[in-house]
Every structure is written in C-alpha cells, then in structure tokens.
Amino acid sequence: MTTIRTTALLASAILLGSPLAYANPSTKDQIVVTAKGTQSLADVLPTSHVLTSADVEAAQAFDLPDLLNQVSGISVTPTGGRGSVTGTFLRGTSISQNIVLVDGVRVGSATLGAATLNAYPVEAIERVEVVKGPLSGIYGADAVGGVIQVFTRTGGEGRGSATLTLGDDGLAEYGIGLNAGNDLHSLHVSANYEERDGIDHTSITSGGNDDDDSYEESAFSISGKTQLSDNTRAQLSVLYSDIESEFDNTFGADTGFVTLTKTLSAALSINTRINDAIDWNTTLGTNEDESVTEVFFSDLTTNRDSLSTELAFLLNDSTQLTVGADYYQEDIEPAGDFPVSDRDNTGVFALLQLGSGPFNLLANVRYDDNSTYGDETNGSLALNYDFSDRLRAVLSYGTAFSAPSFNFLYFPFFGNPDLLPEESESYELSLLGRHGGLSWRASAYRTDVENLFSFDPATFLAANIGAAELSGLELELGTRVQEWDLSARVDLLSAKDADSGTKLDDRAETTLRLSAARQFERLNLALDLLIEDGRHDNFGTELSGYGLIDVRGSYVINDQLILSASIDNLTDKDYTVNLIGPSERYNTLGRQSKISLRYNF
C-alpha cells in the first residue's frame, strides 16, 4: 500500500534509474507501483534496491535484518541469537536515523526512536524496497540515511499454502496463508508461529547466565483491495506480531529476563485517478508498539496515528509535480514519570521532476512543524546525465534531520526537553552502466551529521554533543556465466567522530558479498560468501575480520509441493561483532540449518 509520496519518490528516476536495473536487462521487467500506474524498475529508484517476492522466498532468511543484510550499504550487528536486539546500519547511519514503513505507514517505538526490525516476520513480507540518501525533503524526520519500506503479502494464485519448517536450536515454524478474490477484489489472510530453544546470547557464565535464551513469535496479517469504481481503488492491510524472547543480564544474575514485544500496523489507502494527468491518494495509518520487560517491571506502549494526502500532476510528458501534506500524533501509555506523553507533527512537501534529453532533474522541499522541537525545512536536488543508453552519471545533494525520541527528551533523571534534532548534509556521485554482459554501479557518498544525541558526562543528561563524518564507496557488479547468475558487492565505509577522529562502533569498514545462483528445471541453488573487516566496538576496540559461507536451495516436487533447505555459516565460524565490556561478548550463531516443506492448495 504505497502513497503517491512514496511512489513519486520511486518514480523519480525519470531522474535516476535504479543502478543495476538500469544496467541489467534481466531486471527491466520488475515492476514498482507508481503514481501513474506501474513502471519498470529501470525507470525508478535512485541508489536503491528492491527485494522482490522471488528474492524474499529464495533468501530463506530467518528474520528481516537477515534479509536486509543482503543489500549493499547495510550492516547488521546482532546482540546474540534470533530474537536479540539487532543493530541495523544504512551507510553508517543507525536505524533511528532511517525511516521504516510498512505498507506506507511509519512504524517504530516513539520512546526508543527506532523500529524493531525483527518484529516483522519474513513470512508476511511480499517485497522490500530500500531507498538510500537524505529523504527528509519528502518524508520528514529520521530520513538521514534513507527509507526502508516493507510491503506485506497481498495474495496470489491458488487458494493458499501451508508451510512447515524445522531447524537447528529447536527451530519449529508453522505457517498458513489463504487467498480469495478476482481481478476487482482480493483478500489474503496469513498466520505464522515460530519457536526455538535458541543459544546463549552472551559469553557470561556467572549468575545463571550460561543458559540458552529461547524465542517465540506469533504473527497474523490480513490484506485486501477492492475496485470501488473505474477510477478508485481501496486497499487495507493489518500486520500484528507478538514476540517473547529471553535475554541475559549483562550486569548481574539472570533471574528470568524476558521481553515481550507486540507490534501492530494498519493502513487504509484510497487512490483515485481523477483524470489521465492527476492522481489523488489518501492514507490513514496506525502503529502500536508495546514492550514489556518483566524483570524490570517495565510496560510501555507507544501509539502513532497518521493521515496523509497527496496529489500527483503530470504536467507534460517530461514534467511531474507532486504535492502533499501529512499529520501524525504520537503518545505513550502509561505516561508514568514522563512529563510529556504526546506530540504531533504536521508536514507539507513538494516534489518536482523534469526531463530534457539526456538530462533529468529532481528537486524536493518539505516543511515540518512539531509540537516538541519546532519547525524544520529540508530538501534535496539531484541531476543525472545519460552519456548513452549504457552509461549514466548521477550527482545529488540533500539535507535531513533526525528527531529526538521521548526517552532522550523526557526519560526521568536523564531526559533533556531542550534537545535539538540531529541535522545532516549529504552528497553523492554515482556511475552506472552496462558493458557486454556485465552490469555495474559505483556510488561515492558522504554524510555529515551534527547535534548528535548523547549524554553529557558532567550532568548525565541527554545532550547534543559532537558530530559524525560518514563517507563510503559502494561497488556492485552482476553478470551471467554458463547459466549462473553471479554478483559481487563491495562496501567501503569510513565512520568517525568529526572532532576526535575516533572510529564509530558497530560498523564494518570493509564488506564483500559474493553470490552465485542457478535455476535448473526443478532445482534452484545459491551460494553466498560474506566477508567483513574493520569493525570496532567498546569505544574503539578493533574486532577480527571474518568470512561466512551460506548455501541454500529449493526443489519443486510437483505443482503442490516445494522442498527448501539452507545452511548458514557452513564452516561453523566463530566470530565476534559485539562486545560486553573489556572481557565478555555477545555470542554469534554457529552453523544453522533448516528444512521447509510448503504445500500449495
């Protein structure tokens, strides 16, 4: 369920075609919904990636962070096994500096200021779009690094399917999905349950912490769409998940530490084609995030209700103007010791796309008025030039900001209500092309962030302290050799404190991803290699590099049965990505295997 604002951004590569989609003919038929209907991926998405339903299914990912880890520029830092808190970084920016949408609706905890990505089960995901760069000129707060959008399943051929998955560490998953409808009306309902005994999340052995930390998740989703008239379509989606995960006490004895996390997101969208040149879309959304930590007697629920409306005007064959406004309100229940428990935000924006021969221009600007931190104005400008139908250059600049969370503003004894938003400037130069059977992209970027959220060591209060410099280079190559699809992705990242030069924790300086996949008549095979080096943690401690090999495949037994299997960390590599003080660490997963059987009916 995509708003015109979202689709206008995706369609904005009348300016900047998707790097590998532009370069690779095999991806040109991938479709992204746009304000004017549908366009091929080759015509949309500046520095961005789309994981299609086929990609999601083939990945056999354990969770959303695991799925996103395939995307260049994204680095994942878990704190233990499945169900643990996972840090996700996009071009060096933290998850709180990126917007996460589910079917066009902003999600995440207003107290933490970020979305819990592993709360959105892979089984409910139709596709994922990752758009990189400063996008506050369209989306407002928190789009410093980019936008991650999850689209839930909307149904498909057949009446439905049932899936059983078994794996290491006591993994058991059960899922069922049902479809109904026709070309005008459709309905999809699915339910999933997962449980696993897990691993010990930390290396701490004292105080009863040397035990496995289990994980349990139940999820339910429903989506439907209906054609109200020849020109009007309505779409509804609801996604709910309920997670119970154990964790260790890094400060003392383990007395049964359990976190309960419940998330709910819902969106109702109505799209009207007023005429051949004007589209109007209105979306009503809600997001609820509840977190209960039993041993700490902590129970907080944050709610966000939103309303947006947008108009897209096709002024001529090469010019499109999109204007829109949105409003959302956030609140905390119970308010407890928070002196302020709600806030609201109103934003208006405009996006202009121009094309003239080999040149294309994209410009956007947005004004936000927030009841807590005041007003912000941001925007971006980008220009591309097509040297030929095989080579394109893209130059862009933009500003963005990240809003302080309720915890930073009002948490008892630590919050600071005078905290200012983080602000950023970003620059990017990309070259993308196709030569023979080789497609490629090279993107160099830099983001400077100031007013970083931290804590004053003298007062122990939240404060805007310091600045960060994030710069990097992304390289992508893809080709086909003897019916094997081969790809390579290299990420080089420099993330440091702008004042001291100290390297920022939890980000890999060098990442290499190599993939090979082949489809036979009934069998699909894939092999992935991930190498990371240059991670730092615990305020500058350098961690050893590592390499992981993953193998996965699927076999179509008949029209109704599909067998899938995967082995992650094939060599059972022991590695570290996260420390606990000077002598302990968060454990990482060893060899992980699973097998699935799906029955289509």
Stockholm file with secondary structure:
# STOCKHOLM 1.0

chainA/1-601         MTTIRTTALLASAILLGSPLAYANPSTKDQIVVTAKGTQSLADVLPTSHVLTSADVEAAQAFDLPDLLNQVSGISVTPTGGRGSVTGTFLRGTSISQNIVLVDGVRVGSATLGAATLNAYPVEAIERVEVVKGPLSGIYGADAVGGVIQVFTRTGGEGRGSATLTLGDDGLAEYGIGLNAGNDLHSLHVSANYEERDGIDHTSITSGGNDDDDSYEESAFSISGKTQLSDNTRAQLSVLYSDIESEFDNTFGADTGFVTLTKTLSAALSINTRINDAIDWNTTLGTNEDESVTEVFFSDLTTNRDSLSTELAFLLNDSTQLTVGADYYQEDIEPAGDFPVSDRDNTGVFALLQLGSGPFNLLANVRYDDNSTYGDETNGSLALNYDFSDRLRAVLSYGTAFSAPSFNFLYFPFFGNPDLLPEESESYELSLLGRHGGLSWRASAYRTDVENLFSFDPATFLAANIGAAELSGLELELGTRVQEWDLSARVDLLSAKDADSGTKLDDRAETTLRLSAARQFERLNLALDLLIEDGRHDNFGTELSGYGLIDVRGSYVINDQLILSASIDNLTDKDYTVNLIGPSERYNTLGRQSKISLRYNF
#=GR chainA/1-601 SS CCCHHHHHHHHGGGSSCCHHHHHCGGGTTCEEEETTEEEEGGGSCSSEEEECHHHHHHHTCSSHHHHHTTSTTEEEEESSSTTSCEEEEETTBCGGGEEEEETTEECSBTTTTBCCGGGSCGGGEEEEEEEESCCHHHHCTTCSSEEEEEEECCCCSSSEEEEEEEETTTEEEEEEEEEEECSSEEEEEEEEEEEECCCCSBSCCGGGTCSCCCEEEEEEEEEEEEECSSSEEEEEEEEEEEEEEECCCTTSCCSCCEEEEEEEEEEEEEEEEEETTEEEEEEEEEEEEEEEEGGGTEEEEEEEEEEEEEEEEEEETTEEEEEEEEEEEEEEESCTTCSCCEEEEEEEEEEEEEEETTEEEEEEEEEEEETTTEEEEEEEEEEEEEEETTEEEEEEEEEEEECCCHHHHHSTTTCCTTCCCEEEEEEEEEEEEEETTEEEEEEEEEEEEESCEEECTTTCSEEECCEEEEEEEEEEEEEEETTEEEEEEEEEEEEEETTTCCBCTTCCSEEEEEEEEEECSSEEEEEEEEEEECCEETTTEECCCEEEEEEEEEEECSSSEEEEEEEESTTCCCCCSCEETTTEEBCCCCCEEEEEEEEEC
#=GC SS_cons         CCCHHHHHHHHGGGSSCCHHHHHCGGGTTCEEEETTEEEEGGGSCSSEEEECHHHHHHHTCSSHHHHHTTSTTEEEEESSSTTSCEEEEETTBCGGGEEEEETTEECSBTTTTBCCGGGSCGGGEEEEEEEESCCHHHHCTTCSSEEEEEEECCCCSSSEEEEEEEETTTEEEEEEEEEEECSSEEEEEEEEEEEECCCCSBSCCGGGTCSCCCEEEEEEEEEEEEECSSSEEEEEEEEEEEEEEECCCTTSCCSCCEEEEEEEEEEEEEEEEEETTEEEEEEEEEEEEEEEEGGGTEEEEEEEEEEEEEEEEEEETTEEEEEEEEEEEEEEESCTTCSCCEEEEEEEEEEEEEEETTEEEEEEEEEEEETTTEEEEEEEEEEEEEEETTEEEEEEEEEEEECCCHHHHHSTTTCCTTCCCEEEEEEEEEEEEEETTEEEEEEEEEEEEESCEEECTTTCSEEECCEEEEEEEEEEEEEEETTEEEEEEEEEEEEEETTTCCBCTTCCSEEEEEEEEEECSSEEEEEEEEEEECCEETTTEECCCEEEEEEEEEEECSSSEEEEEEEESTTCCCCCSCEETTTEEBCCCCCEEEEEEEEEC
//
